[in-house]
Each structure stands twice: as C-alpha cells, then as structure tokens.
Amino acid sequence: MYGNYDELGNIPQFDLYAGPNKWATVTLKNVSTNLIRELIHVLPTSYFHVCLVNTGSGTPFINALEIRPLKNTVYKTESGSLNLFIRLDVASLTNQIVRYKEDVYDRIWNPYNSVGWGQLSTNFTIDSNSSNDFQPAPVVMSTATAPENVSASLDFFLDIDDTSLQFYVYLHFAEVLPLPANETREMNISVVGRHWYGPFRPNYLSTTTVYSTSALTGGKYTFKIQRTESSTQPPILNAIEAYSVKNFSQSQTEQKDFDAITNIKSMYEVKRNWQGDPCVPQAYLWDGLNCSYSDASIPPKITSLNLSSSGLTGEIPRYISNLRSLQSLDLSNNSLNGSVPDFLSQLPLTFLNLKGNNFSGSVPVALLDRSKNGSLTLRSTSQHYSEPFSIIHDYAYKIYFALYL
C-alpha cells in the first residue's frame, strides 16, 4: 500500500521480477489500495531474488515480503509456477479474512457469498487428523454453501481475459452435517458442459480436494456442481482456489558462479549496485560483469570480471577459482597484496590485469608461458617486478647462458 508515504501524492507503477523473469506489473488504483502478489514457485537453485524494477513511473516500494514452505505433494503443475488468481472462503459466517494461525501455510482466504447460495456450518474441527496434504484452514472448511433450491446446481465463473493464459483450479469439499443413514450427498462437477469429476461424496469432517491435473486455457469457464439422481441432498462447496500459470523460461546464473561472486562481494564489501541475479536479466547485469548467454534454459556463467579501481584490499580470494568460465579478469589499481595465486593459471583467462597493486613474489610460470605464446594478455607490475621486465630478463638469461657454453 502506497499510502502517500513520501508525501508526493504520485502513485508509482513498477515491475516485479521473480529471479530473472518478469512476474507482474504493480499498478495501484489509489493511495489506499492494498495489493498482494502471491506465487507458488519451485526453486531451481538454493537462492532466489525478488526484484522491484524502476520503469520510469515512480520509485518502487514494498511493505512486506513473506516466504512460506509448501509440501512437494501439493499444487503440482505440468510446467511453470502458479500465480494466485483467487482464493475464496465460500459461505463465510464472519466475513473476515482468514490466514495463519488458522491456515498452517498462511494462505490468505477471502470471504465469499453469492446470491442464492445458502450457508451450512459445523462447530466440529475439520481435518483433525490432517489427512489432506493441501490442509486448507479448518475454519474455512467448517462452512459450506448449498443452493437454496435443493434441486439447483452450484454455478460459478472464472473469466480470464487473456486466452493465452493457462490456469489451475482447486475445489475443496467437506461434509459439515451428519447425514442420517437414509440421506446421501453425491455430486458431479462439469466445466463448460463437459464432465470434469465425479460422482463423489464429500467425507464428513474431512476435506476432499478436486483439481485439474492439466492446465485449462484462458477464457470464460462455467463450473457446475450438481447432485446426482441418487442424491437426496443438494451439492455443497467449501472453498475455491485458482492460479494462472507463469512460465519463467530464463534460467538463473549458474549456482557455483553465483556463490563465488556473492562471496567476492561480501569479502571485498564491493560498493556497487550489485543486486539481484548477477547475469540476468541482461538489462540489469551487474556492473563490471559479462556473462555467457545461449539458450534461456541454460544457466548463464560469468565470463568477465572487472574490479579495477574498486578499493580492494587483501589477497586475491580463492573464490575466483570457482568462476570456471572466466576469460577476463581486471583487478588493477587496487591495494591487493600477497602472492599471485597459481589457481589463476587453471582458469581459461585470455586477459589478466594485475597492475597497480602490492603483490610480492613472482607471477606463476604457467601464466608467463601463456603470455609468451600469445594466449594470454598479461599486465602485471609490483614493487619487486614488472611483467615485461620478467620476460626480458628470462630471455636475456637464456641468451647469456647459451653464449657462456
């Protein structure tokens, strides 16, 4: 919620990124609009970035960021992540939003009642044995709706303007009334006139979740819940969830490269705008980095690192050795000391600039050899040696030795 926190009276609009992929555009109607974006996402790596991107329409802001773990058995998709569309507590008696502690996953349930829908409820606990992996809030499941006309069906609509979108629907049912032995509640569910699920009987005080195993395409969908011919009771419904599919095609930076560069950032306390994923999106590539890009499904790797004149002190960290695709490294004009490490010769470097530091000892022979054969451009000086002098001295020594013999 903007709330005119900066006293500018100008509601910003900005983009929201999930890692390197655009998730949504944040558009607020007024200063008091409370907007929540929710995503169910499987992490491909041990790290994940949520980024607010300034698109020139005001400074992005955020009030809260919350992360909740879910069981791997729920909200499965054929591909992509799930972007919340609706989550409804049907036939709510309190007309209040429900979340944690009532919901163990802290899902936010909004109350919903419709004209012609009656209310049923129980004071007993639903799912006391937690047998349903989705675990909708028991207080949500303790109320259900049924058509006031016993012979009528329960109809509701999902209208997705973008027909290219895909979405998944989850319907939660629990019998809240102890039916006499001669009474039954049996239902079928159809979508746009086609049979979708059933017949089934909701269990007393226990949740049954009905959901699509394959994504539905965008458009207007009518869901109809009808009692079967043998049912003596009307259909019921306790809760609804619907999610649109977000296909995030761009891979995050290679895990080892990410670990290495974030350790370098932390060790040197780099004072640059190094936020989010190092390599992607390419428009927000970290300053001083270049990366390899081929197919979006292949994680990019860091190929160039320029930390020249960055106020670095201490030794060259071994973290750099984990940048296995590094071709160019510029550490010039800092206050680095110690020896030039041998592990640099194990990297596929074609350019290495170490000038303007306080290194001691000699440049590793393997690096000098690659400089001599032209596979590496090496720039290195210190109080003890200079790289051009070292090469000349080496050749002079060999010539003198040959003449002596």
Backbone torsions as a table, in degrees:
resi	resn	phi	psi	omega
1	MET	NA	126.2	-177.1
2	TYR	-68.3	-52.1	174.9
3	GLY	60.6	15.1	-178.3
4	ASN	54.1	42.6	-175.6
5	TYR	-61.6	-28.6	-178.2
6	ASP	-98.1	3.4	178.2
7	GLU	58.0	28.7	176.6
8	LEU	-99.0	-17.6	179.7
9	GLY	63.3	25.9	-177.2
10	ASN	-123.7	103.3	-175.6
11	ILE	-71.3	120.6	-178.3
12	PRO	-78.1	157.3	169.9
13	GLN	-126.4	133.3	-176.0
14	PHE	-152.2	168.5	-179.4
15	ASP	-98.0	149.1	177.8
16	LEU	-115.3	126.6	-179.6
17	TYR	-113.9	137.2	171.0
18	ALA	-101.9	101.2	-172.3
19	GLY	63.7	-130.6	-178.2
20	PRO	-89.4	6.1	-174.4
21	ASN	-114.4	139.3	176.7
22	LYS	-67.8	127.8	-179.1
23	TRP	-97.4	-50.9	-176.0
24	ALA	-163.1	164.9	168.8
25	THR	-104.1	127.6	-178.8
26	VAL	-89.6	113.6	179.5
27	THR	-126.1	119.7	-178.9
28	LEU	-104.1	136.8	-177.0
29	LYS	-74.6	-38.5	-178.5
30	ASN	-154.1	179.4	-173.5
31	VAL	-67.3	-21.7	-177.1
32	SER	-103.8	4.4	177.7
33	THR	-65.3	129.0	177.8
34	ASN	-102.9	111.3	-173.9
35	LEU	-115.9	130.8	178.2
36	ILE	-123.3	131.0	172.5
37	ARG	-111.6	130.1	-176.1
38	GLU	-130.7	136.1	-176.2
39	LEU	-135.3	133.5	170.1
40	ILE	-100.8	117.4	-167.0
41	HIS	-139.7	135.4	175.4
42	VAL	-93.1	122.5	-176.7
43	LEU	-75.2	123.0	177.3
44	PRO	-80.0	-17.0	-179.6
45	THR	-136.2	177.9	-179.0
46	SER	-81.2	-0.6	179.1
47	TYR	-127.8	157.6	-179.5
48	PHE	-156.3	136.3	-179.8
49	HIS	-116.0	135.6	167.8
50	VAL	-109.0	119.7	-172.2
51	CYS	-119.7	135.6	172.6
52	LEU	-101.1	121.6	-170.3
53	VAL	-112.5	123.1	177.3
54	ASN	-73.5	117.9	-179.4
55	THR	-106.6	14.8	178.4
56	GLY	90.8	8.1	-179.4
57	SER	-117.7	37.4	178.3
58	GLY	112.6	155.6	-178.0
59	THR	-72.2	124.9	177.2
60	PRO	-62.7	153.8	176.8
61	PHE	-147.5	163.9	177.0
62	ILE	-148.7	141.4	179.1
63	ASN	-95.4	-35.0	-178.6
64	ALA	-159.2	147.4	173.8
65	LEU	-129.4	121.9	-175.8
66	GLU	-124.3	139.6	-179.0
67	ILE	-125.6	128.8	-178.8
68	ARG	-128.7	132.8	175.5
69	PRO	-80.1	145.1	177.0
70	LEU	-124.0	157.4	174.3
71	LYS	-69.7	146.1	179.4
72	ASN	-70.9	-11.6	-177.1
73	THR	-84.6	-6.3	-174.8
74	VAL	-115.8	157.4	176.1
75	TYR	54.4	46.5	178.3
76	LYS	-79.9	144.6	177.7
77	THR	-130.0	160.0	173.9
78	GLU	-71.5	-30.5	176.6
79	SER	-165.0	158.4	172.3
80	GLY	81.8	178.4	178.0
81	SER	-107.5	169.2	-175.6
82	LEU	-112.4	120.9	179.2
83	ASN	-101.4	122.3	-174.3
84	LEU	-60.0	130.2	175.6
85	PHE	-104.9	-56.1	173.2
86	ILE	-146.5	153.5	170.6
87	ARG	-146.4	111.7	-168.2
88	LEU	-121.3	132.3	169.9
89	ASP	-90.7	96.7	-173.3
90	VAL	-74.6	136.4	177.2
91	ALA	64.4	36.6	177.9
92	SER	-60.2	136.1	178.0
93	LEU	-87.6	-27.0	-175.6
94	THR	-95.8	-18.0	-176.1
95	ASN	58.5	32.3	-179.1
96	GLN	-114.7	149.6	173.6
97	ILE	-67.3	139.7	179.0
98	VAL	-116.6	134.0	173.4
99	ARG	-153.2	-159.0	179.5
100	TYR	-58.1	135.6	19.2
101	LYS	-94.0	-8.6	179.3
102	GLU	-61.7	-35.6	177.4
103	ASP	-107.6	120.9	-173.9
104	VAL	-66.3	-24.9	178.8
105	TYR	-95.1	2.4	-179.5
106	ASP	59.9	32.8	170.7
107	ARG	-70.3	145.7	-178.1
108	ILE	-97.1	115.4	-179.1
109	TRP	-103.8	122.3	178.8
110	ASN	-95.8	136.9	-178.7
111	PRO	-67.6	145.3	-179.1
112	TYR	-148.4	128.3	172.8
113	ASN	-135.2	147.5	-177.5
114	SER	-128.5	150.1	178.3
115	VAL	-61.7	132.1	179.7
116	GLY	89.0	-1.5	177.5
117	TRP	-104.6	125.6	177.3
118	GLY	-85.4	177.5	-177.7
119	GLN	-124.3	131.2	173.3
120	LEU	-121.5	150.0	-179.2
121	SER	-156.4	166.4	176.4
122	THR	-140.8	152.9	174.4
123	ASN	-93.7	-4.9	178.3
124	PHE	-83.2	157.9	-178.5
125	THR	-80.7	131.1	174.8
126	ILE	-85.4	139.4	176.9
127	ASP	57.7	48.4	179.6
128	SER	-64.1	-22.7	178.5
129	ASN	-98.6	4.9	178.2
130	SER	51.5	46.5	-176.5
131	SER	-80.1	-17.3	-179.3
132	ASN	-97.7	121.3	-175.8
133	ASP	-64.4	-27.2	178.7
134	PHE	-69.1	-29.1	176.2
135	GLN	46.8	55.5	173.7
136	PRO	-61.3	152.3	-175.4
137	ALA	-55.2	128.2	179.4
138	PRO	-54.8	-36.0	179.6
139	VAL	-67.5	-30.8	174.9
140	VAL	-68.4	-43.8	-177.4
141	MET	-75.7	-12.7	-178.4
142	SER	-77.8	-7.1	174.5
143	THR	-120.9	147.1	179.5
144	ALA	-144.9	157.9	175.7
145	THR	-109.6	152.2	174.2
146	ALA	-143.5	149.1	179.5
147	PRO	-64.3	138.7	178.6
148	GLU	-63.5	-31.5	171.7
149	ASN	-87.8	112.9	-172.7
150	VAL	-56.6	-29.6	-177.1
151	SER	-87.6	-7.7	-175.6
152	ALA	-82.0	167.1	176.3
153	SER	-101.7	164.4	171.9
154	LEU	-96.6	116.7	-178.5
155	ASP	-118.2	136.1	171.4
156	PHE	-145.1	160.7	-171.8
157	PHE	-121.3	147.2	166.8
158	LEU	-122.7	123.1	-176.9
159	ASP	-119.8	104.3	179.8
160	ILE	-103.5	109.9	-175.9
161	ASP	-59.3	-41.5	-176.9
162	ASP	-83.9	105.9	-176.7
163	THR	-71.8	-9.7	177.9
164	SER	-82.9	-13.5	-179.3
165	LEU	-73.6	153.8	170.0
166	GLN	-115.6	154.0	178.4
167	PHE	-151.9	160.1	178.4
168	TYR	-120.1	142.6	-178.9
169	VAL	-121.6	138.7	178.5
170	TYR	-127.6	121.7	178.5
171	LEU	-112.8	131.9	-177.0
172	HIS	-113.3	129.6	-177.7
173	PHE	-127.3	140.9	171.2
174	ALA	-152.5	131.5	175.9
175	GLU	-71.5	125.8	-177.9
176	VAL	-106.3	-6.0	180.0
177	LEU	-114.7	137.0	175.0
178	PRO	-77.5	101.5	-175.6
179	LEU	-76.4	139.9	173.8
180	PRO	-61.6	161.6	-175.6
181	ALA	-60.3	-27.8	-177.9
182	ASN	-92.2	7.2	179.7
183	GLU	-114.7	143.7	178.1
184	THR	-136.6	150.7	172.6
185	ARG	-126.1	106.5	-177.2
186	GLU	-129.7	137.7	-170.4
187	MET	-137.1	155.4	167.4
188	ASN	-121.8	149.3	177.1
189	ILE	-120.6	132.7	175.5
190	SER	-126.0	152.8	178.1
191	VAL	-126.2	121.2	-176.8
192	VAL	50.3	43.4	175.3
193	GLY	81.6	-4.2	-179.7
194	ARG	-104.9	138.6	-179.2
195	HIS	-60.3	133.6	-176.0
196	TRP	-116.7	-43.0	-178.7
197	TYR	-159.8	147.3	175.3
198	GLY	117.9	179.5	1.3
199	PRO	-74.1	149.4	176.7
200	PHE	-149.4	159.0	178.9
201	ARG	-118.7	120.9	178.1
202	PRO	-63.5	140.2	-177.9
203	ASN	-80.8	145.8	-179.7
204	TYR	-69.4	123.1	177.7
205	LEU	59.3	26.6	179.2
206	SER	-143.7	135.5	-173.1
207	THR	-82.9	135.0	167.4
208	THR	-114.2	124.9	179.7
209	THR	-106.7	123.9	178.5
210	VAL	-109.5	128.6	-176.8
211	TYR	-149.2	162.7	179.6
212	SER	-84.1	128.7	177.2
213	THR	-83.0	-19.7	174.3
214	SER	-119.7	150.2	-176.2
215	ALA	-70.8	142.6	170.7
216	LEU	-89.5	149.4	178.7
217	THR	-87.0	163.3	-178.0
218	GLY	-66.0	163.1	-178.2
219	GLY	133.9	-168.0	179.7
220	LYS	-98.0	123.5	-178.0
221	TYR	-120.9	133.0	173.9
222	THR	-106.0	120.6	175.2
223	PHE	-99.2	130.3	-178.2
224	LYS	-125.7	123.2	177.2
225	ILE	-110.4	116.9	-174.8
226	GLN	-124.2	146.9	172.8
227	ARG	-75.9	151.5	176.9
228	THR	-79.5	169.6	-179.0
229	GLU	-64.0	-29.1	-178.6
230	SER	-87.0	-4.2	-177.5
231	SER	-81.9	136.8	177.5
232	THR	-97.3	-12.2	-177.7
233	GLN	-114.3	151.4	179.5
234	PRO	-72.1	165.8	178.1
235	PRO	-70.1	158.0	176.6
236	ILE	-131.6	166.1	175.7
237	LEU	-154.7	133.8	-176.9
238	ASN	-104.9	-39.0	-174.8
239	ALA	-158.0	152.8	-178.5
240	ILE	-131.9	138.6	169.5
241	GLU	-132.5	141.3	174.6
242	ALA	-141.8	139.1	-178.0
243	TYR	-134.4	140.4	170.4
244	SER	-91.5	153.4	-177.2
245	VAL	-88.5	131.0	173.2
246	LYS	-113.6	112.4	178.2
247	ASN	-92.4	108.5	-179.3
248	PHE	-97.0	97.3	-171.4
249	SER	-82.4	-26.6	-175.6
250	GLN	-80.9	122.7	179.0
251	SER	-74.1	152.7	174.1
252	GLN	-77.5	167.8	178.6
253	THR	-59.1	144.0	176.4
254	GLU	-45.5	132.7	-174.1
255	GLN	-55.0	-46.4	-177.8
256	LYS	-64.9	-37.5	178.0
257	ASP	-67.4	-41.0	178.2
258	PHE	-62.0	-46.1	179.4
259	ASP	-59.6	-43.6	-177.5
260	ALA	-63.8	-48.5	-174.3
261	ILE	-71.2	-33.2	177.7
262	THR	-72.0	-32.1	174.2
263	ASN	-67.9	-38.9	176.6
264	ILE	-64.1	-43.5	178.1
265	LYS	-58.7	-44.4	-178.4
266	SER	-69.6	-43.6	-177.2
267	MET	-63.8	-44.5	-176.5
268	TYR	-91.1	-4.8	-176.8
269	GLU	50.5	53.6	-175.1
270	VAL	-60.3	127.0	-178.2
271	LYS	-97.6	65.1	177.5
272	ARG	-133.9	170.1	179.5
273	ASN	-80.6	63.9	179.2
274	TRP	-94.8	92.2	179.7
275	GLN	-134.2	153.9	179.0
276	GLY	72.5	-158.5	-180.0
277	ASP	-73.6	136.5	-175.6
278	PRO	-61.4	-39.5	-170.2
279	CYS	-103.6	-27.6	-173.7
280	VAL	-135.4	151.5	-6.4
281	PRO	-60.4	152.1	-177.0
282	GLN	-60.0	-30.4	-179.9
283	ALA	-66.2	-18.6	-178.7
284	TYR	-121.8	32.9	176.5
285	LEU	-57.5	138.6	179.6
286	TRP	-59.9	139.0	179.2
287	ASP	-59.8	129.0	178.7
288	GLY	92.1	0.2	-180.0
289	LEU	-113.4	148.6	162.4
290	ASN	-128.6	151.1	-175.7
291	CYS	-135.0	163.8	176.1
292	SER	-88.4	135.9	178.6
293	TYR	-132.7	125.1	174.2
294	SER	-130.2	-104.3	174.9
295	ASP	-83.1	142.2	-178.1
296	ALA	-60.4	-25.6	-178.8
297	SER	-78.0	-12.6	-179.8
298	ILE	-95.0	123.2	-178.9
299	PRO	-59.3	128.2	177.9
300	PRO	-67.7	153.4	179.1
301	LYS	-124.4	151.3	-178.5
302	ILE	-76.8	125.0	-178.9
303	THR	-111.6	-16.7	-178.0
304	SER	-145.8	136.5	179.2
305	LEU	-135.8	117.4	-179.8
306	ASN	-117.0	107.8	177.5
307	LEU	-118.3	29.6	179.0
308	SER	-61.6	138.8	176.1
309	SER	53.8	46.3	-178.3
310	SER	-110.5	10.0	178.0
311	GLY	69.9	29.3	-177.4
312	LEU	-76.3	141.5	175.6
313	THR	-130.9	164.2	-179.8
314	GLY	90.8	-163.9	-177.8
315	GLU	-91.3	164.7	173.8
316	ILE	-68.7	121.5	-174.2
317	PRO	-74.8	147.0	178.8
318	ARG	-67.0	-15.9	177.8
319	TYR	-54.6	-31.3	-179.0
320	ILE	-61.2	-28.7	-178.8
321	SER	-65.0	-18.1	179.2
322	ASN	-84.6	-6.7	174.6
323	LEU	-85.2	78.2	-168.0
324	ARG	-71.9	-9.0	177.7
325	SER	-108.6	11.2	-174.5
326	LEU	-70.7	122.0	-179.8
327	GLN	-107.9	-24.4	-178.3
328	SER	-134.6	129.3	179.7
329	LEU	-136.0	120.9	179.5
330	ASP	-121.8	109.8	178.3
331	LEU	-116.9	21.1	-173.1
332	SER	-68.6	156.8	173.0
333	ASN	57.8	47.8	172.9
334	ASN	-124.9	-162.8	178.4
335	SER	-122.5	40.8	179.8
336	LEU	-73.4	148.2	179.9
337	ASN	-137.3	-169.8	-176.1
338	GLY	81.5	-167.1	-178.7
339	SER	-90.6	158.0	172.6
340	VAL	-77.9	115.7	-170.3
341	PRO	-70.6	147.4	178.6
342	ASP	-64.3	-28.0	-174.6
343	PHE	-63.3	-18.9	177.1
344	LEU	-63.0	-30.0	-180.0
345	SER	-72.9	-13.6	178.8
346	GLN	-87.3	-7.9	179.5
347	LEU	-92.0	154.4	-178.6
348	PRO	-79.8	46.8	-175.8
349	LEU	-70.3	137.4	170.4
350	THR	-115.0	-10.7	177.3
351	PHE	-143.8	130.2	179.3
352	LEU	-143.2	119.2	-179.4
353	ASN	-119.8	113.7	-179.1
354	LEU	-117.5	10.8	-176.2
355	LYS	-62.1	153.9	172.5
356	GLY	73.6	32.6	176.5
357	ASN	-126.9	-173.1	-176.3
358	ASN	-120.6	47.3	-178.7
359	PHE	-71.5	153.5	175.6
360	SER	-119.7	161.0	179.4
361	GLY	81.9	-159.3	-174.6
362	SER	-112.1	154.3	171.9
363	VAL	-68.2	134.3	179.3
364	PRO	-50.9	138.2	-176.3
365	VAL	-56.1	-38.6	-177.7
366	ALA	-61.2	-37.2	177.9
367	LEU	-69.8	-40.3	177.9
368	LEU	-62.9	-41.2	179.5
369	ASP	-62.8	-42.0	179.6
370	ARG	-68.3	-32.0	175.4
371	SER	-66.1	-39.8	-179.3
372	LYS	-66.9	-39.5	-176.9
373	ASN	-85.4	2.3	173.4
374	GLY	87.6	2.9	-179.4
375	SER	-85.0	-9.6	-179.1
376	LEU	-139.8	129.3	170.0
377	THR	-90.1	112.6	-173.2
378	LEU	-115.8	124.1	175.3
379	ARG	-122.3	114.6	-173.8
380	SER	-151.4	128.2	173.8
381	THR	-140.7	156.7	174.0
382	SER	-160.1	-177.7	-179.8
383	GLN	-70.5	-14.3	-176.9
384	HIS	-104.4	-24.6	-174.7
385	TYR	-159.7	162.3	165.9
386	SER	-127.7	145.8	-175.0
387	GLU	-61.2	-43.9	177.8
388	PRO	-62.2	-39.8	179.6
389	PHE	-64.6	-39.7	-179.5
390	SER	-61.5	-41.2	-179.5
391	ILE	-68.0	-46.2	-179.8
392	ILE	-61.4	-44.2	179.7
393	HIS	-60.1	-39.6	-179.4
394	ASP	-63.9	-44.8	179.3
395	TYR	-66.9	-40.7	179.9
396	ALA	-61.9	-40.0	179.4
397	TYR	-62.1	-41.6	-178.9
398	LYS	-68.8	-40.0	179.2
399	ILE	-65.5	-45.3	-179.7
400	TYR	-61.4	-43.2	-179.9
401	PHE	-62.3	-40.1	179.3
402	ALA	-65.6	-41.7	179.1
403	LEU	-65.5	-37.3	-179.0
404	TYR	-62.4	-41.1	178.2
405	LEU	-68.3	NA	NA
